Structures are given as structure tokens and as C-alpha cells.
Amino acid sequence: MSVRANNHIQACHHCGGIDVHAHVVPENFPAYVGSRLPPEWPSMAAAQACHRHVMISGKVYRTVSARCWDVTKRLEDLPGMGIGLQVVSPMPELLSYWMAPADAQQLLRFLNEQIAAMVAEAGGRLAGLAAVPLQDMDLAVRELEHAVRTLGLRGVEIGSNINGMPIGAPALDPFFEACEALGAAVFVHALRPAGMDRLVGPAALQQVLAYPGDVGLAAASAITGNLLVRRPGLRLAFSHGGGTLASLLPRLQQGWSVFPALKESVAVSPVEQAHGFFYDTLVFDTATLRHLVDMFGAGQLMVGTDHPFNFHDRTPVARIEAAGFDADITAALVHRNAERYLGLERTAP
């Protein structure tokens, strides 16, 4: 039975910041309903106290804490982080684009309903983003409509690539058309990134180094694919500060002015298009944060933490306040930009 998210959300600065990048893993996954259990179907196994192992393809994918599913424990962390409203989305590996579409839809419907239930339980302190099976466009659009219209979620999380397909690919346009029509915010998170074969070291380097690279390429593909030119009402955000885009953008802009073929194919200046995206502040460095504001504009950055995973920003608002911005820019980064991104009505000036 579906639970509709409680959308009575106070979008006001006196509540604290708005964190647009935080994740959910359910305490348990449902049994697969079908004749053959997909090898990628996730399950949970006992771990140390207040933790569980996420099992995928018979291996421990990640060990997560109870804050991933326990609303009370999650909310206890928010005041110390300076957060009044947190936007939760599935752990990216659960997006399951590599599953058969019908299997993925079954899993993602369960996740979306779990998120809606958590939002309802949180009494206005959580909002939710859905997941949809983008390997099947018709199923993805139907699941998006269910998540927004029936469950009351604010938008959708998608991967930085869809089984290797860049998000700027024309094949994804029907999905983005539906997002625009529904007013659904889109959050792009790194997923199964390119370049892992070029890294030397432990598996954690995927999160540390490869994620930003894939997000940067995803954002660049949205520019070279003219995504916002076609869908100007789309509210599209990139995780991890847009990854490497801030370094790629000057080269892309210069190339646009030098190469006629690039000028012909990219309808609007890369810098102008980049200024239409949103980005989270999850870069762990105040100097980098100041650079992103200079590069993308003070109206496009929003708090992101990756809570409650171990590799998260524990002082996101304090980090913004320490960056030396004036009061207006600080307020924009802490909560106002996220209000606009999420489509929240302001309740205070």
C-alpha cells in the first residue's frame, strides 16, 4: 500500500539549511516476486551493532548504519550539521539500470514507497527523490508519474550515465520532457564511473576520485547535448560540486569559440548553459567552494552532504559560513537556491 509523503515542508531559513544530497538504504529488501531471482537483487545481512551489510551479487557492497533507514536516528544528526530539511534519495547502486526492466521497476517501486514513508514520518524535516528504471523509457516515465503524483516525492535521482549512455543523449529526452512537465527536480549522482582502470589503490577511490570525473562528463554531455536549450524549465542538479566540470568548462567554452563544428552543434554558449544547472557544495574545501560560486554563480549552489555514509560532510553549513561570502550569498547557498530547485514556496522573506 502506497504512503504519500507529507509535503507540508517549511522552506525557511530559520529552520536551518537544506541538504539536497543524502541517501537511503532500507533495513530490508523484499523477496523477489518471479520465477528466477536476478543475481543483482539486493539483500541485507547482519553486521555490527546498528549496522547492516548491503549484499549484491552475493558480496558485501557496503556496510551502512541504521541512520540509512531509521528516521529518528537520522533526524538526530541534522541540528549539528546545521540542516533543517534533508532531501533523501536511494543509494546510487540501487538505481539498478543493469537489471531487466520489470525487475528493476519492482525494486524501485519498493524504494520509492519506503522514501515516501520516511518523509511522512519525519514531519516536514525530510523530502524525497525517487528512482526510476531508465533502461526502459516507458516504465521510467510511468514510475516518475507515480512517484510525483501519487507518492508526493519532489523529483528523481538519476545516474551520471545509464549503462554507459550519457545523460545528454537524445534518447533520454522523453524522460526529461516528463520531468519538466511534472515540475520534478532531477539530481544527477555519480554511478559506475568511467576510469576505474586508471586508478591505483583500494576500491574506495571510486568514490574519492572516479565519481567527480563521471559527474563532470555527465554535465558536459548535458551542455553539448543542448539539454536545457530543449528543456528550459528543467531543474537539473549535479552532485559533488559538478565534479570536474569547473575545470572542463573553460576548455569547452574556448573550443566552442574555435571549432566551427562545435559552435554549430552547441546551440548556446557552454558557460551560459552551465549557469542554468544547479550543483551541490560537496567538495570538502572552502577555496573550491568559492571557485564554484565564481564559475557557476551564487544562485546555483546548494548544500550537499552524502549523509549518512561515512564519507560525508559533517559541517556543511559551517563550511559555507567560513568561506567569506556576504549574508545574501550565504543564505542563497544554505537554503534559498534549494528552495527554488525543489519548487518550495517560501514561508518567510
JOWO-V759658 format. One record per backbone hydrogen bond with DSSP energy under -1.0 kcal/mol. NH is the residue of the N-H (numbers start at 1). CO is the residue of the C=O. If there is no record, write none. Layout:
nh;co
NH;CO
NH;CO
This chain:
nh;co
5;151
9;7
12;10
15;12
16;13
17;82
18;334
19;85
20;303
23;307
24;89
25;68
41;38
43;55
45;53
47;51
51;48
52;64
53;45
54;62
55;43
56;59
59;56
61;54
64;52
66;50
68;65
69;66
70;66
74;70
75;71
76;72
77;74
82;79
83;78
84;17
85;17
86;125
87;19
88;127
89;22
91;24
94;91
95;92
99;96
104;100
105;101
106;102
107;103
108;104
109;105
110;106
111;107
112;108
113;109
114;110
115;111
116;112
117;113
118;114
119;115
120;116
121;117
122;118
127;86
129;88
130;155
134;132
136;133
140;136
141;137
142;138
143;139
144;140
145;141
146;142
147;143
148;144
149;145
150;146
151;146
153;147
154;128
156;185
157;130
158;187
160;189
162;165
165;162
169;166
172;169
173;170
176;172
177;173
178;174
179;175
180;176
181;177
182;178
184;179
185;154
186;235
187;156
188;237
189;158
198;195
199;196
205;202
206;203
208;204
209;205
210;205
211;206
214;210
215;211
216;212
217;213
218;214
219;215
220;216
221;217
222;218
223;219
224;220
225;221
226;223
227;222
230;226
231;227
234;231
237;186
238;278
239;188
242;239
243;240
244;212
245;242
247;244
248;244
249;245
252;248
253;249
254;250
255;251
256;252
257;253
258;254
259;255
263;259
264;260
265;261
266;262
273;269
274;270
275;271
276;273
277;274
278;236
279;300
280;238
281;302
283;281
289;285
290;286
291;287
292;288
293;289
294;290
295;291
296;292
297;293
300;297
302;279
305;21
306;21
309;306
312;310
313;305
317;81
319;315
320;316
321;317
322;318
323;320
330;326
331;327
332;328
333;329
334;330
335;331
336;331
337;332
339;335
340;336
341;337
342;338
344;339
